[in-house]
Amino acid sequence: MTVYRCTQCGFTIETKEGTVLNFDQKCTACMEEGGYTSARLSYI
């Protein structure tokens, strides 16, 4: 299990083993709020 955390809002996303997320991927929670367009996911 790999966990990524949004550097803007702290939202965490857990991915299954072998799943790779682009570190530039936008946080869906931030996007749904219509803001934080610079939010990035970081590996934790």
mmCIF entry with sequence, helices, sheets and N, C-alpha, C, O atoms, coordinates in Angstrom:
data_MODEL
# 
_entry.id   MODEL 
# 
_entity.id                         1 
_entity.type                       polymer 
_entity.pdbx_number_of_molecules   1 
# 
_entity_poly.entity_id                      1 
_entity_poly.type                           'polypeptide(L)' 
_entity_poly.nstd_linkage                   no 
_entity_poly.nstd_monomer                   no 
_entity_poly.pdbx_seq_one_letter_code       MTVYRCTQCGFTIETKEGTVLNFDQKCTACMEEGGYTSARLSYI 
_entity_poly.pdbx_seq_one_letter_code_can   MTVYRCTQCGFTIETKEGTVLNFDQKCTACMEEGGYTSARLSYI 
_entity_poly.pdbx_strand_id                 A 
# 
loop_
_entity_poly_seq.entity_id 
_entity_poly_seq.num 
_entity_poly_seq.mon_id 
_entity_poly_seq.hetero 
1 1  MET n 
1 2  THR n 
1 3  VAL n 
1 4  TYR n 
1 5  ARG n 
1 6  CYS n 
1 7  THR n 
1 8  GLN n 
1 9  CYS n 
1 10 GLY n 
1 11 PHE n 
1 12 THR n 
1 13 ILE n 
1 14 GLU n 
1 15 THR n 
1 16 LYS n 
1 17 GLU n 
1 18 GLY n 
1 19 THR n 
1 20 VAL n 
1 21 LEU n 
1 22 ASN n 
1 23 PHE n 
1 24 ASP n 
1 25 GLN n 
1 26 LYS n 
1 27 CYS n 
1 28 THR n 
1 29 ALA n 
1 30 CYS n 
1 31 MET n 
1 32 GLU n 
1 33 GLU n 
1 34 GLY n 
1 35 GLY n 
1 36 TYR n 
1 37 THR n 
1 38 SER n 
1 39 ALA n 
1 40 ARG n 
1 41 LEU n 
1 42 SER n 
1 43 TYR n 
1 44 ILE n 
# 
_struct_asym.id          A 
_struct_asym.entity_id   1 
# 
_struct_conf.conf_type_id            HELX_P 
_struct_conf.id                      HELX_P1 
_struct_conf.pdbx_PDB_helix_id       AA1 
_struct_conf.beg_label_comp_id       THR 
_struct_conf.beg_label_asym_id       A 
_struct_conf.beg_label_seq_id        28 
_struct_conf.pdbx_beg_PDB_ins_code   ? 
_struct_conf.end_label_comp_id       GLU 
_struct_conf.end_label_asym_id       A 
_struct_conf.end_label_seq_id        32 
_struct_conf.pdbx_end_PDB_ins_code   ? 
_struct_conf.beg_auth_comp_id        THR 
_struct_conf.beg_auth_asym_id        A 
_struct_conf.beg_auth_seq_id         28 
_struct_conf.end_auth_comp_id        GLU 
_struct_conf.end_auth_asym_id        A 
_struct_conf.end_auth_seq_id         32 
_struct_conf.pdbx_PDB_helix_class    1 
_struct_conf.details                 ? 
_struct_conf.pdbx_PDB_helix_length   5 
# 
_struct_conf_type.id          HELX_P 
_struct_conf_type.criteria    ? 
_struct_conf_type.reference   ? 
# 
_struct_sheet.id               AA1 
_struct_sheet.type             ? 
_struct_sheet.number_strands   3 
_struct_sheet.details          ? 
# 
loop_
_struct_sheet_order.sheet_id 
_struct_sheet_order.range_id_1 
_struct_sheet_order.range_id_2 
_struct_sheet_order.offset 
_struct_sheet_order.sense 
AA1 1 2 ? anti-parallel 
AA1 2 3 ? anti-parallel 
# 
loop_
_struct_sheet_range.sheet_id 
_struct_sheet_range.id 
_struct_sheet_range.beg_label_comp_id 
_struct_sheet_range.beg_label_asym_id 
_struct_sheet_range.beg_label_seq_id 
_struct_sheet_range.pdbx_beg_PDB_ins_code 
_struct_sheet_range.end_label_comp_id 
_struct_sheet_range.end_label_asym_id 
_struct_sheet_range.end_label_seq_id 
_struct_sheet_range.pdbx_end_PDB_ins_code 
_struct_sheet_range.beg_auth_comp_id 
_struct_sheet_range.beg_auth_asym_id 
_struct_sheet_range.beg_auth_seq_id 
_struct_sheet_range.end_auth_comp_id 
_struct_sheet_range.end_auth_asym_id 
_struct_sheet_range.end_auth_seq_id 
AA1 1 THR A 12 ? THR A 15 ? THR A 12 THR A 15 
AA1 2 THR A 2  ? CYS A 6  ? THR A 2  CYS A 6  
AA1 3 LEU A 41 ? TYR A 43 ? LEU A 41 TYR A 43 
# 
loop_
_atom_site.group_PDB 
_atom_site.id 
_atom_site.type_symbol 
_atom_site.label_atom_id 
_atom_site.label_alt_id 
_atom_site.label_comp_id 
_atom_site.label_asym_id 
_atom_site.label_entity_id 
_atom_site.label_seq_id 
_atom_site.pdbx_PDB_ins_code 
_atom_site.Cartn_x 
_atom_site.Cartn_y 
_atom_site.Cartn_z 
_atom_site.occupancy 
_atom_site.B_iso_or_equiv 
_atom_site.pdbx_formal_charge 
_atom_site.auth_seq_id 
_atom_site.auth_comp_id 
_atom_site.auth_asym_id 
_atom_site.auth_atom_id 
_atom_site.pdbx_PDB_model_num 
ATOM 1   N N  . MET A 1 1  ? 0.849   -1.196 0.000   1.00 0.00 ? 1  MET A N  1 
ATOM 2   C CA . MET A 1 1  ? 0.000   0.000  0.000   1.00 0.00 ? 1  MET A CA 1 
ATOM 3   C C  . MET A 1 1  ? 0.885   1.246  0.000   1.00 0.00 ? 1  MET A C  1 
ATOM 4   O O  . MET A 1 1  ? 1.771   1.402  0.840   1.00 0.00 ? 1  MET A O  1 
ATOM 5   N N  . THR A 1 2  ? 0.625   2.105  -0.943  1.00 0.00 ? 2  THR A N  1 
ATOM 6   C CA . THR A 1 2  ? 1.361   3.361  -1.023  1.00 0.00 ? 2  THR A CA 1 
ATOM 7   C C  . THR A 1 2  ? 0.405   4.499  -0.732  1.00 0.00 ? 2  THR A C  1 
ATOM 8   O O  . THR A 1 2  ? -0.717  4.517  -1.239  1.00 0.00 ? 2  THR A O  1 
ATOM 9   N N  . VAL A 1 3  ? 0.838   5.444  0.075   1.00 0.00 ? 3  VAL A N  1 
ATOM 10  C CA . VAL A 1 3  ? -0.019  6.565  0.441   1.00 0.00 ? 3  VAL A CA 1 
ATOM 11  C C  . VAL A 1 3  ? 0.595   7.865  -0.058  1.00 0.00 ? 3  VAL A C  1 
ATOM 12  O O  . VAL A 1 3  ? 1.775   8.142  0.157   1.00 0.00 ? 3  VAL A O  1 
ATOM 13  N N  . TYR A 1 4  ? -0.233  8.651  -0.726  1.00 0.00 ? 4  TYR A N  1 
ATOM 14  C CA . TYR A 1 4  ? 0.190   9.972  -1.166  1.00 0.00 ? 4  TYR A CA 1 
ATOM 15  C C  . TYR A 1 4  ? -0.610  11.009 -0.397  1.00 0.00 ? 4  TYR A C  1 
ATOM 16  O O  . TYR A 1 4  ? -1.782  10.794 -0.090  1.00 0.00 ? 4  TYR A O  1 
ATOM 17  N N  . ARG A 1 5  ? 0.024   12.134 -0.086  1.00 0.00 ? 5  ARG A N  1 
ATOM 18  C CA . ARG A 1 5  ? -0.665  13.187 0.644   1.00 0.00 ? 5  ARG A CA 1 
ATOM 19  C C  . ARG A 1 5  ? -0.610  14.472 -0.162  1.00 0.00 ? 5  ARG A C  1 
ATOM 20  O O  . ARG A 1 5  ? 0.428   14.828 -0.721  1.00 0.00 ? 5  ARG A O  1 
ATOM 21  N N  . CYS A 1 6  ? -1.751  15.169 -0.215  1.00 0.00 ? 6  CYS A N  1 
ATOM 22  C CA . CYS A 1 6  ? -1.804  16.454 -0.905  1.00 0.00 ? 6  CYS A CA 1 
ATOM 23  C C  . CYS A 1 6  ? -1.063  17.486 -0.067  1.00 0.00 ? 6  CYS A C  1 
ATOM 24  O O  . CYS A 1 6  ? -1.337  17.641 1.123   1.00 0.00 ? 6  CYS A O  1 
ATOM 25  N N  . THR A 1 7  ? -0.123  18.192 -0.690  1.00 0.00 ? 7  THR A N  1 
ATOM 26  C CA . THR A 1 7  ? 0.671   19.170 0.050   1.00 0.00 ? 7  THR A CA 1 
ATOM 27  C C  . THR A 1 7  ? -0.137  20.412 0.385   1.00 0.00 ? 7  THR A C  1 
ATOM 28  O O  . THR A 1 7  ? 0.287   21.229 1.202   1.00 0.00 ? 7  THR A O  1 
ATOM 29  N N  . GLN A 1 8  ? -1.302  20.561 -0.241  1.00 0.00 ? 8  GLN A N  1 
ATOM 30  C CA . GLN A 1 8  ? -2.121  21.751 -0.012  1.00 0.00 ? 8  GLN A CA 1 
ATOM 31  C C  . GLN A 1 8  ? -3.151  21.531 1.098   1.00 0.00 ? 8  GLN A C  1 
ATOM 32  O O  . GLN A 1 8  ? -3.230  22.324 2.036   1.00 0.00 ? 8  GLN A O  1 
ATOM 33  N N  . CYS A 1 9  ? -3.936  20.464 0.997   1.00 0.00 ? 9  CYS A N  1 
ATOM 34  C CA . CYS A 1 9  ? -5.031  20.270 1.950   1.00 0.00 ? 9  CYS A CA 1 
ATOM 35  C C  . CYS A 1 9  ? -4.812  19.095 2.891   1.00 0.00 ? 9  CYS A C  1 
ATOM 36  O O  . CYS A 1 9  ? -5.568  18.925 3.847   1.00 0.00 ? 9  CYS A O  1 
ATOM 37  N N  . GLY A 1 10 ? -3.786  18.277 2.635   1.00 0.00 ? 10 GLY A N  1 
ATOM 38  C CA . GLY A 1 10 ? -3.504  17.160 3.520   1.00 0.00 ? 10 GLY A CA 1 
ATOM 39  C C  . GLY A 1 10 ? -4.323  15.919 3.224   1.00 0.00 ? 10 GLY A C  1 
ATOM 40  O O  . GLY A 1 10 ? -4.209  14.922 3.938   1.00 0.00 ? 10 GLY A O  1 
ATOM 41  N N  . PHE A 1 11 ? -5.150  15.959 2.181   1.00 0.00 ? 11 PHE A N  1 
ATOM 42  C CA . PHE A 1 11 ? -5.950  14.806 1.779   1.00 0.00 ? 11 PHE A CA 1 
ATOM 43  C C  . PHE A 1 11 ? -5.024  13.657 1.396   1.00 0.00 ? 11 PHE A C  1 
ATOM 44  O O  . PHE A 1 11 ? -4.055  13.859 0.664   1.00 0.00 ? 11 PHE A O  1 
ATOM 45  N N  . THR A 1 12 ? -5.314  12.466 1.881   1.00 0.00 ? 12 THR A N  1 
ATOM 46  C CA . THR A 1 12 ? -4.458  11.331 1.561   1.00 0.00 ? 12 THR A CA 1 
ATOM 47  C C  . THR A 1 12 ? -5.154  10.378 0.601   1.00 0.00 ? 12 THR A C  1 
ATOM 48  O O  . THR A 1 12 ? -6.369  10.192 0.661   1.00 0.00 ? 12 THR A O  1 
ATOM 49  N N  . ILE A 1 13 ? -4.369  9.779  -0.281  1.00 0.00 ? 13 ILE A N  1 
ATOM 50  C CA . ILE A 1 13 ? -4.876  8.810  -1.247  1.00 0.00 ? 13 ILE A CA 1 
ATOM 51  C C  . ILE A 1 13 ? -4.057  7.535  -1.094  1.00 0.00 ? 13 ILE A C  1 
ATOM 52  O O  . ILE A 1 13 ? -2.830  7.560  -1.196  1.00 0.00 ? 13 ILE A O  1 
ATOM 53  N N  . GLU A 1 14 ? -4.739  6.427  -0.850  1.00 0.00 ? 14 GLU A N  1 
ATOM 54  C CA . GLU A 1 14 ? -4.059  5.146  -0.745  1.00 0.00 ? 14 GLU A CA 1 
ATOM 55  C C  . GLU A 1 14 ? -4.187  4.417  -2.074  1.00 0.00 ? 14 GLU A C  1 
ATOM 56  O O  . GLU A 1 14 ? -5.270  4.349  -2.655  1.00 0.00 ? 14 GLU A O  1 
ATOM 57  N N  . THR A 1 15 ? -3.080  3.877  -2.547  1.00 0.00 ? 15 THR A N  1 
ATOM 58  C CA . THR A 1 15 ? -3.101  3.144  -3.802  1.00 0.00 ? 15 THR A CA 1 
ATOM 59  C C  . THR A 1 15 ? -2.673  1.709  -3.561  1.00 0.00 ? 15 THR A C  1 
ATOM 60  O O  . THR A 1 15 ? -1.928  1.416  -2.626  1.00 0.00 ? 15 THR A O  1 
ATOM 61  N N  . LYS A 1 16 ? -3.150  0.824  -4.411  1.00 0.00 ? 16 LYS A N  1 
ATOM 62  C CA . LYS A 1 16 ? -2.763  -0.573 -4.304  1.00 0.00 ? 16 LYS A CA 1 
ATOM 63  C C  . LYS A 1 16 ? -1.304  -0.727 -4.721  1.00 0.00 ? 16 LYS A C  1 
ATOM 64  O O  . LYS A 1 16 ? -0.758  0.099  -5.452  1.00 0.00 ? 16 LYS A O  1 
ATOM 65  N N  . GLU A 1 17 ? -0.694  -1.794 -4.243  1.00 0.00 ? 17 GLU A N  1 
ATOM 66  C CA . GLU A 1 17 ? 0.697   -2.056 -4.589  1.00 0.00 ? 17 GLU A CA 1 
ATOM 67  C C  . GLU A 1 17 ? 0.845   -2.140 -6.103  1.00 0.00 ? 17 GLU A C  1 
ATOM 68  O O  . GLU A 1 17 ? 0.055   -2.805 -6.772  1.00 0.00 ? 17 GLU A O  1 
ATOM 69  N N  . GLY A 1 18 ? 1.843   -1.474 -6.635  1.00 0.00 ? 18 GLY A N  1 
ATOM 70  C CA . GLY A 1 18 ? 2.070   -1.494 -8.073  1.00 0.00 ? 18 GLY A CA 1 
ATOM 71  C C  . GLY A 1 18 ? 1.436   -0.327 -8.796  1.00 0.00 ? 18 GLY A C  1 
ATOM 72  O O  . GLY A 1 18 ? 1.749   -0.075 -9.959  1.00 0.00 ? 18 GLY A O  1 
ATOM 73  N N  . THR A 1 19 ? 0.536   0.398  -8.118  1.00 0.00 ? 19 THR A N  1 
ATOM 74  C CA . THR A 1 19 ? -0.091  1.561  -8.732  1.00 0.00 ? 19 THR A CA 1 
ATOM 75  C C  . THR A 1 19 ? 0.833   2.760  -8.578  1.00 0.00 ? 19 THR A C  1 
ATOM 76  O O  . THR A 1 19 ? 1.311   3.051  -7.481  1.00 0.00 ? 19 THR A O  1 
ATOM 77  N N  . VAL A 1 20 ? 1.079   3.454  -9.689  1.00 0.00 ? 20 VAL A N  1 
ATOM 78  C CA . VAL A 1 20 ? 1.963   4.608  -9.643  1.00 0.00 ? 20 VAL A CA 1 
ATOM 79  C C  . VAL A 1 20 ? 1.162   5.866  -9.935  1.00 0.00 ? 20 VAL A C  1 
ATOM 80  O O  . VAL A 1 20 ? 0.469   5.952  -10.949 1.00 0.00 ? 20 VAL A O  1 
ATOM 81  N N  . LEU A 1 21 ? 1.262   6.845  -9.035  1.00 0.00 ? 21 LEU A N  1 
ATOM 82  C CA . LEU A 1 21 ? 0.616   8.130  -9.267  1.00 0.00 ? 21 LEU A CA 1 
ATOM 83  C C  . LEU A 1 21 ? 1.667   9.132  -9.713  1.00 0.00 ? 21 LEU A C  1 
ATOM 84  O O  . LEU A 1 21 ? 2.783   9.147  -9.195  1.00 0.00 ? 21 LEU A O  1 
ATOM 85  N N  . ASN A 1 22 ? 1.305   9.965  -10.670 1.00 0.00 ? 22 ASN A N  1 
ATOM 86  C CA . ASN A 1 22 ? 2.177   11.054 -11.075 1.00 0.00 ? 22 ASN A CA 1 
ATOM 87  C C  . ASN A 1 22 ? 2.259   12.038 -9.912  1.00 0.00 ? 22 ASN A C  1 
ATOM 88  O O  . ASN A 1 22 ? 1.231   12.435 -9.364  1.00 0.00 ? 22 ASN A O  1 
ATOM 89  N N  . PHE A 1 23 ? 3.462   12.431 -9.535  1.00 0.00 ? 23 PHE A N  1 
ATOM 90  C CA . PHE A 1 23 ? 3.611   13.342 -8.402  1.00 0.00 ? 23 PHE A CA 1 
ATOM 91  C C  . PHE A 1 23 ? 3.054   14.725 -8.714  1.00 0.00 ? 23 PHE A C  1 
ATOM 92  O O  . PHE A 1 23 ? 2.866   15.535 -7.806  1.00 0.00 ? 23 PHE A O  1 
ATOM 93  N N  . ASP A 1 24 ? 2.786   15.004 -9.992  1.00 0.00 ? 24 ASP A N  1 
ATOM 94  C CA . ASP A 1 24 ? 2.195   16.278 -10.382 1.00 0.00 ? 24 ASP A CA 1 
ATOM 95  C C  . ASP A 1 24 ? 0.674   16.205 -10.420 1.00 0.00 ? 24 ASP A C  1 
ATOM 96  O O  . ASP A 1 24 ? 0.008   17.200 -10.706 1.00 0.00 ? 24 ASP A O  1 
ATOM 97  N N  . GLN A 1 25 ? 0.127   15.031 -10.133 1.00 0.00 ? 25 GLN A N  1 
ATOM 98  C CA . GLN A 1 25 ? -1.319  14.858 -10.211 1.00 0.00 ? 25 GLN A CA 1 
ATOM 99  C C  . GLN A 1 25 ? -2.018  15.786 -9.230  1.00 0.00 ? 25 GLN A C  1 
ATOM 100 O O  . GLN A 1 25 ? -1.580  15.949 -8.091  1.00 0.00 ? 25 GLN A O  1 
ATOM 101 N N  . LYS A 1 26 ? -3.104  16.388 -9.680  1.00 0.00 ? 26 LYS A N  1 
ATOM 102 C CA . LYS A 1 26 ? -3.854  17.292 -8.817  1.00 0.00 ? 26 LYS A CA 1 
ATOM 103 C C  . LYS A 1 26 ? -4.680  16.487 -7.818  1.00 0.00 ? 26 LYS A C  1 
ATOM 104 O O  . LYS A 1 26 ? -5.151  15.392 -8.124  1.00 0.00 ? 26 LYS A O  1 
ATOM 105 N N  . CYS A 1 27 ? -4.845  17.035 -6.640  1.00 0.00 ? 27 CYS A N  1 
ATOM 106 C CA . CYS A 1 27 ? -5.676  16.396 -5.623  1.00 0.00 ? 27 CYS A CA 1 
ATOM 107 C C  . CYS A 1 27 ? -7.139  16.577 -6.002  1.00 0.00 ? 27 CYS A C  1 
ATOM 108 O O  . CYS A 1 27 ? -7.582  17.707 -6.213  1.00 0.00 ? 27 CYS A O  1 
ATOM 109 N N  . THR A 1 28 ? -7.894  15.497 -6.091  1.00 0.00 ? 28 THR A N  1 
ATOM 110 C CA . THR A 1 28 ? -9.293  15.594 -6.511  1.00 0.00 ? 28 THR A CA 1 
ATOM 111 C C  . THR A 1 28 ? -10.127 16.345 -5.490  1.00 0.00 ? 28 THR A C  1 
ATOM 112 O O  . THR A 1 28 ? -11.089 17.020 -5.858  1.00 0.00 ? 28 THR A O  1 
ATOM 113 N N  . ALA A 1 29 ? -9.777  16.242 -4.205  1.00 0.00 ? 29 ALA A N  1 
ATOM 114 C CA . ALA A 1 29 ? -10.533 16.956 -3.179  1.00 0.00 ? 29 ALA A CA 1 
ATOM 115 C C  . ALA A 1 29 ? -10.393 18.459 -3.375  1.00 0.00 ? 29 ALA A C  1 
ATOM 116 O O  . ALA A 1 29 ? -11.370 19.199 -3.260  1.00 0.00 ? 29 ALA A O  1 
ATOM 117 N N  . CYS A 1 30 ? -9.174  18.911 -3.672  1.00 0.00 ? 30 CYS A N  1 
ATOM 118 C CA . CYS A 1 30 ? -8.953  20.335 -3.906  1.00 0.00 ? 30 CYS A CA 1 
ATOM 119 C C  . CYS A 1 30 ? -9.665  20.790 -5.178  1.00 0.00 ? 30 CYS A C  1 
ATOM 120 O O  . CYS A 1 30 ? -10.260 21.867 -5.212  1.00 0.00 ? 30 CYS A O  1 
ATOM 121 N N  . MET A 1 31 ? -9.600  19.968 -6.219  1.00 0.00 ? 31 MET A N  1 
ATOM 122 C CA . MET A 1 31 ? -10.206 20.341 -7.492  1.00 0.00 ? 31 MET A CA 1 
ATOM 123 C C  . MET A 1 31 ? -11.718 20.470 -7.359  1.00 0.00 ? 31 MET A C  1 
ATOM 124 O O  . MET A 1 31 ? -12.328 21.356 -7.958  1.00 0.00 ? 31 MET A O  1 
ATOM 125 N N  . GLU A 1 32 ? -12.321 19.576 -6.566  1.00 0.00 ? 32 GLU A N  1 
ATOM 126 C CA . GLU A 1 32 ? -13.772 19.617 -6.402  1.00 0.00 ? 32 GLU A CA 1 
ATOM 127 C C  . GLU A 1 32 ? -14.212 20.877 -5.675  1.00 0.00 ? 32 GLU A C  1 
ATOM 128 O O  . GLU A 1 32 ? -15.344 21.331 -5.841  1.00 0.00 ? 32 GLU A O  1 
ATOM 129 N N  . GLU A 1 33 ? -13.318 21.444 -4.868  1.00 0.00 ? 33 GLU A N  1 
ATOM 130 C CA . GLU A 1 33 ? -13.653 22.665 -4.154  1.00 0.00 ? 33 GLU A CA 1 
ATOM 131 C C  . GLU A 1 33 ? -13.448 23.888 -5.036  1.00 0.00 ? 33 GLU A C  1 
ATOM 132 O O  . GLU A 1 33 ? -13.779 25.007 -4.643  1.00 0.00 ? 33 GLU A O  1 
ATOM 133 N N  . GLY A 1 34 ? -12.904 23.672 -6.223  1.00 0.00 ? 34 GLY A N  1 
ATOM 134 C CA . GLY A 1 34 ? -12.741 24.767 -7.167  1.00 0.00 ? 34 GLY A CA 1 
ATOM 135 C C  . GLY A 1 34 ? -11.550 25.659 -6.881  1.00 0.00 ? 34 GLY A C  1 
ATOM 136 O O  . GLY A 1 34 ? -11.471 26.775 -7.394  1.00 0.00 ? 34 GLY A O  1 
ATOM 137 N N  . GLY A 1 35 ? -10.629 25.180 -6.073  1.00 0.00 ? 35 GLY A N  1 
ATOM 138 C CA . GLY A 1 35 ? -9.460  25.997 -5.763  1.00 0.00 ? 35 GLY A CA 1 
ATOM 139 C C  . GLY A 1 35 ? -8.208  25.164 -5.670  1.00 0.00 ? 35 GLY A C  1 
ATOM 140 O O  . GLY A 1 35 ? -8.190  23.998 -6.064  1.00 0.00 ? 35 GLY A O  1 
ATOM 141 N N  . TYR A 1 36 ? -7.166  25.765 -5.150  1.00 0.00 ? 36 TYR A N  1 
ATOM 142 C CA . TYR A 1 36 ? -5.907  25.062 -4.922  1.00 0.00 ? 36 TYR A CA 1 
ATOM 143 C C  . TYR A 1 36 ? -5.402  24.391 -6.191  1.00 0.00 ? 36 TYR A C  1 
ATOM 144 O O  . TYR A 1 36 ? -5.061  23.208 -6.180  1.00 0.00 ? 36 TYR A O  1 
ATOM 145 N N  . THR A 1 37 ? -5.355  25.140 -7.277  1.00 0.00 ? 37 THR A N  1 
ATOM 146 C CA . THR A 1 37 ? -4.931  24.548 -8.541  1.00 0.00 ? 37 THR A CA 1 
ATOM 147 C C  . THR A 1 37 ? -3.464  24.133 -8.500  1.00 0.00 ? 37 THR A C  1 
ATOM 148 O O  . THR A 1 37 ? -3.004  23.392 -9.369  1.00 0.00 ? 37 THR A O  1 
ATOM 149 N N  . SER A 1 38 ? -2.726  24.608 -7.495  1.00 0.00 ? 38 SER A N  1 
ATOM 150 C CA . SER A 1 38 ? -1.314  24.249 -7.409  1.00 0.00 ? 38 SER A CA 1 
ATOM 151 C C  . SER A 1 38 ? -1.080  23.066 -6.473  1.00 0.00 ? 38 SER A C  1 
ATOM 152 O O  . SER A 1 38 ? 0.062   22.713 -6.179  1.00 0.00 ? 38 SER A O  1 
ATOM 153 N N  . ALA A 1 39 ? -2.170  22.457 -6.009  1.00 0.00 ? 39 ALA A N  1 
ATOM 154 C CA . ALA A 1 39 ? -2.045  21.332 -5.079  1.00 0.00 ? 39 ALA A CA 1 
ATOM 155 C C  . ALA A 1 39 ? -1.294  20.187 -5.738  1.00 0.00 ? 39 ALA A C  1 
ATOM 156 O O  . ALA A 1 39 ? -1.548  19.838 -6.891  1.00 0.00 ? 39 ALA A O  1 
ATOM 157 N N  . ARG A 1 40 ? -0.385  19.621 -5.004  1.00 0.00 ? 40 ARG A N  1 
ATOM 158 C CA . ARG A 1 40 ? 0.388   18.497 -5.510  1.00 0.00 ? 40 ARG A CA 1 
ATOM 159 C C  . ARG A 1 40 ? 0.324   17.347 -4.518  1.00 0.00 ? 40 ARG A C  1 
ATOM 160 O O  . ARG A 1 40 ? 0.136   17.554 -3.320  1.00 0.00 ? 40 ARG A O  1 
ATOM 161 N N  . LEU A 1 41 ? 0.481   16.146 -5.025  1.00 0.00 ? 41 LEU A N  1 
ATOM 162 C CA . LEU A 1 41 ? 0.515   14.975 -4.158  1.00 0.00 ? 41 LEU A CA 1 
ATOM 163 C C  . LEU A 1 41 ? 1.965   14.620 -3.859  1.00 0.00 ? 41 LEU A C  1 
ATOM 164 O O  . LEU A 1 41 ? 2.812   14.650 -4.752  1.00 0.00 ? 41 LEU A O  1 
ATOM 165 N N  . SER A 1 42 ? 2.247   14.291 -2.626  1.00 0.00 ? 42 SER A N  1 
ATOM 166 C CA . SER A 1 42 ? 3.591   13.877 -2.261  1.00 0.00 ? 42 SER A CA 1 
ATOM 167 C C  . SER A 1 42 ? 3.530   12.501 -1.613  1.00 0.00 ? 42 SER A C  1 
ATOM 168 O O  . SER A 1 42 ? 2.571   12.169 -0.916  1.00 0.00 ? 42 SER A O  1 
ATOM 169 N N  . TYR A 1 43 ? 4.562   11.713 -1.851  1.00 0.00 ? 43 TYR A N  1 
ATOM 170 C CA . TYR A 1 43 ? 4.619   10.364 -1.294  1.00 0.00 ? 43 TYR A CA 1 
ATOM 171 C C  . TYR A 1 43 ? 4.912   10.431 0.195   1.00 0.00 ? 43 TYR A C  1 
ATOM 172 O O  . TYR A 1 43 ? 5.804   11.161 0.627   1.00 0.00 ? 43 TYR A O  1 
ATOM 173 N N  . ILE A 1 44 ? 4.153   9.660  0.985   1.00 0.00 ? 44 ILE A N  1 
ATOM 174 C CA . ILE A 1 44 ? 4.446   9.575  2.421   1.00 0.00 ? 44 ILE A CA 1 
ATOM 175 C C  . ILE A 1 44 ? 4.532   8.110  2.819   1.00 0.00 ? 44 ILE A C  1 
ATOM 176 O O  . ILE A 1 44 ? 4.771   7.800  3.986   1.00 0.00 ? 44 ILE A O  1 
# 
